[in-house]
Amino acid sequence: MARIPDTELDRLKREVSLVRLVESSGIELKKHGKDYLGLCPFHDDKEPSLVISPDKNLWHCLGACDEGGDVIQWVMKCQSVSFRHAVELLKDGDAALSVPASPVKRNTIAKHPSSLAANPDDQKQLATVIDYYHETLKQSPEALNYLKSRGLDHPELIERFKLGYANRTLGYRLPEKNRKAGTEVRGQLQNIGILRKSGHEHFSGSLVIPVINL
């Protein structure tokens, strides 16, 4: 897949209004000094903890999420899509999609587990991650189109070899970092080679071809 030019990324980060993007998602924002505050849609937010800084066009959750970023990260988080897919949505003007009121129901990929917990069996944990990447690929038009361009889009091939797509969303399925369960599962995923020490995925924006034998 061709790399997205930095000039295009900079243009989107600069020209797409994050305030309008967030409001178009159905989130009410209120002015607070130079910033805007609203209820974070990514956790059960009782008090406004979502901060939008229009001067920098950035967002940050001061609550349980403790996450943030630019317009691209917002779309990735809202829609559970890859970096590239989020860029395409922004370019096409289709990123203003509503965020369901319940953060638990915002995922569109029903087969994915809501949370990936630590498993005493590393092999079973690895199989769970493979299944996650496999379902992500089947739900990703961009990944399927890439396979089609390479002549690798036969359904039986995809299913038999468990082809997958790592689109940087695995971290959203893990327990919060500040919880014991979150620390345990991240440590295990680092040990089996899924996560780097930085916490990022080894396979980021990549086609995943697992090697499976007896």
Secondary structure, DSSP 8 states (H G I E B T S, - for coil): -----HHHHHHHHHHS-HHHHHHHTT---EEETTEEEE--TTTT-SS--EEEETTTTEEEE-SSS--EE-HHHHHHHHHT--HHHHHHHHHHT-------SSGGG--S-TTS-S-----S-HHHHHHHHHHHHHHHHHT-HHHHHHHHHTT---HHHHHHTT-EEE-S-GGGGS--TTSHHHHHHHHHHHHTTSB-TTS-BSS-SEEE------
